[in-house]
């Protein structure tokens, strides 16, 4: 049976990426692995490919090069990780002018943590102004990307229930992209151990497609400028 990652990318495109240049690389593209995407360090990349049959990946000298290769190979035009100093990414929308430096007043932040990828995953939302935890779910077996996605959708539903229209910050452009499209693209296997996370993901996708929801602005948290997102679990 053809694997999920093979369905995403044609064979010709998969041949673009291989193992050359890993030693000198700054950014890595995983084309075939546990969760294909762009990774900002070797350890994160290795977690996706080590022991994975037929894994395909390549290292690049900059995030822009990696993103270009990922997009040309058929991947979604959004980075998996934070934006890089000096590398302008057209996919990462800057904050509107006039807001000044710092988070928007009234905004909340969401984040996920995963011990291994996949592994025990949990996510939460935090009121930025006070640091008060608004919600927390998990742990359950999943991936960091799925946790980031669920955190955003949970935040949107939390806002809707309270008739609030404040922005939501996430440090994951992948999750923001998934929410905007209303669907995830994950290779996480559907097993008894991952049934809980997949049930939440499917419910979140249905909510995004079918339920009335508030117009909530999703903003990328600029970690390089502001430090870790307030909802961070502090386990790095």
C-alpha positions, -999 to +999 in steps of 0.1 A: +000+000+000+013+035-008+022+055+023+007+088+031+039+107+023+041+090-011+006+101-019+016+137-012+046+138-035+052+123-070+082+100-073+100+126-095+097+153-068+108+129-041+140+124-059+148+161-054+157+154-017+183+131-004+210+128+022+237+150+008+250+180+027+235+170+061+267+178+080+268+215+070+231+221+069+212+246+091+177+236+080+163+202+070+135+191+047+120+157+055+102+145+024+095+109+036+094+104+073+071+103+103+059+138+097+073+154+065+081+191+067+108+217+073+129+213+105+152+239+120+177+216+137+192+181+132+177+165+163+141+174+152+149+161+117+164+129+131+133+122+152+113+121+119+137+099+099+156+077+123+144+041+119+117+051+094+118+028+064+127+046+031+132+080+049+142+108+025+156+141+037+181+168+028+199+197+046+200+233+034+221+263+043+191+286+049+154+285+057+145+301+024+163+274+004+146+247+025+112+263+021+117+266-017+126+229-020+097+219+003+072+239-018+086+227-052+083+191-039+046+196-034+045+206+003+023+233+017+038+268+014+042+273+052+072+266+074+071+241+102+090+262+126+098+298+135+109+325+110+146+330+107+166+362+112+175+376+078+153+352+058+121+369+046+093+344+042+064+357+022+042+331+038+046+347+073+024+378+073+039+407+094+018+423+121-003+453+108+015+486+111+006+508+139+004+481+166+038+488+179+061+463+195+045+437+217+014+415+216-021+429+209-039+439+240-065+412+250-049+385+229-043+349+240-015+325+233-017+288+226+010+262+224+016+224+225+043+202+239+052+167+228+077+143+244+090+127+212+073+131+179+050+112+181+047+109+218+027+121+248+013+155+237-006+182+255-017+217+246-030+248+264-041+284+261-029+313+282-041+349+287-011+369+276-017+399+299-019+379+331-003+345+323-035+328+335-041+294+320-074+293+302-075+257+292-053+226+291-058+193+274-038+161+275-015+143+276-024+119+248-003+103+221+001+126+191+025+150+174+035+185+181+019+198+149-015+182+158-013+196+193-006+231+179-036+227+155-059+216+183-047+244+206-057+270+180-091+255+173-098+251+210-088+288+215-112+298+187-140+278+203-131+293+237-134+328+222-167+320+206-182+307+238-173+340+255-182+362+225-147+375+223-130+386+191-094+390+204-065+376+183-048+343+190-011+339+188+006+306+179+043+300+171+035+273+145+029+285+109+021+249+100-008+248+125-020+283+114-020+271+078-040+239+087-066+260+106-070+284+077-075+255+053-097+236+077-078+204+075-046+188+087-019+169+068-003+145+092+012+111+087+005+100+123-007+064+122-043+058+133-040+032+160-057+025+193-030+046+210-037+076+187-075+073+186-081+101+211-060+127+193-075+117+159-110+120+174-103+155+185-087+164+152-117+152+132-141+171+155-120+202+151-121+199+113-159+195+113-162+225+136-141+246+112-161+235+082-197+234+096-201+255+127-205+292+129-174+307+144-161+342+153-138+361+130-106+356+150-073+369+138-045+342+139-011+358+144+024+342+143+043+348+176+077+362+167+099+341+190+131+357+178+119+391+189+097+384+219+111+352+233+091+320+239+053+322+235+036+327+269+018+294+265+051+275+262+055+245+285+091+254+293+105+219+284+131+229+258 
